[in-house]
Amino acid sequence: MRLQAAYVSGGLLRELGVPPMMGRLLTPRDDTPQAPLTAAISFGAWQRVFGGDPGITHREVKLNGTPCNIVGVMPRGFQFPPGEVDASLARPGRDGSTMKPVPNARGGNSHGT
């Protein structure tokens, strides 16, 4: 399975004023170098990829081969940035670098699950 993902700063979703449907939003703590990779996923990805699993916010999945904690599910219809985005990922500053998105056939960025 593959997810369309966008990197966002830990406080961005909170600034947009949209609460998660389940779990929590990404926070500035998720941006710190020692933080594990975290994601808030779209309602559509939660349904399509994870079968609406109510325990998803307590699961670790692999995104592009890297462990990632799903911390929240956004409400139906919410996507940021607008378009076909399935997940918003925090940008942890590990060793001064971040994960690099992998181009997909449509020209966007994908992360494998």
C-alpha positions in Angstrom: 0.0 0.0 0.0 1.1 3.5 -0.6 0.1 6.8 0.9 0.3 10.4 -0.5 2.0 12.3 2.3 3.1 15.9 3.0 5.6 17.1 5.5 4.2 19.8 7.8 5.5 21.5 10.9 4.2 20.1 14.2 2.0 23.1 15.0 0.5 23.7 11.5 -2.6 21.6 11.9 -3.4 23.2 15.2 -3.1 26.6 13.5 -5.6 25.6 10.9 -8.1 25.1 13.7 -9.4 21.7 12.7 -9.5 19.2 15.5 -8.8 15.5 14.8 -11.7 13.1 14.6 -9.7 10.7 16.7 -6.4 10.9 18.5 -4.3 14.1 18.5 -2.8 16.6 16.1 0.9 16.8 15.4 2.7 19.1 17.9 6.0 21.0 17.9 7.4 18.1 20.1 7.0 15.9 17.1 9.5 18.0 15.2 12.3 17.5 17.7 15.3 15.3 16.7 14.6 12.7 19.4 10.9 12.3 18.4 9.8 9.3 16.5 8.2 9.9 13.0 4.5 10.7 13.5 1.6 11.2 11.2 -2.0 12.4 11.3 -3.9 10.5 8.5 -6.9 11.5 6.5 -10.4 10.0 7.1 -10.2 8.4 3.7 -6.8 6.7 4.4 -8.1 5.5 7.7 -11.1 3.8 6.0 -9.4 2.6 2.8 -5.9 1.6 4.1 -6.6 0.7 7.7 -10.2 -0.5 7.5 -11.5 2.1 10.0 -9.5 0.4 12.7 -10.5 2.3 15.9 -7.1 1.4 17.4 -5.1 3.0 14.6 -3.8 5.9 16.8 -2.0 3.3 18.9 -0.3 1.6 16.0 3.1 1.9 14.4 3.2 1.4 10.6 6.0 1.5 8.1 6.2 4.5 5.8 8.8 4.2 3.1 10.4 1.5 5.2 10.6 3.8 8.3 8.6 3.2 11.5 5.9 5.8 12.0 3.4 6.3 14.8 -0.1 7.2 13.6 -1.2 9.8 16.3 -4.5 11.1 14.8 -7.2 10.8 12.2 -8.5 14.0 10.6 -12.2 14.5 10.0 -13.9 13.5 6.8 -13.2 15.9 4.0 -10.2 17.6 5.6 -7.0 17.5 3.5 -3.9 19.7 3.9 -2.4 20.6 1.7 -5.5 20.4 -0.6 -5.5 17.5 -3.1 -4.9 13.8 -2.8 -3.0 13.8 0.6 -3.5 10.8 2.8 -1.2 11.8 5.7 0.5 14.8 7.2 4.0 13.9 8.6 5.9 15.8 11.2 9.4 16.8 10.2 11.7 15.5 12.9 15.2 17.0 12.7 17.2 13.7 12.9 20.8 14.4 12.3 19.9 17.6 10.5 17.9 15.7 7.8 14.4 14.5 7.1 13.0 11.6 5.2 12.9 12.2 1.5 9.6 11.8 -0.4 9.6 9.2 -3.1 8.1 10.4 -6.4 5.1 8.3 -7.6 3.7 7.8 -11.1 1.4 10.9 -10.8 4.3 13.1 -10.0 3.5 13.5 -6.3 5.2 12.1 -3.2 4.4 8.7 -1.8 5.5 6.7 1.2 5.0 2.9 1.2 3.2 1.3 4.1 
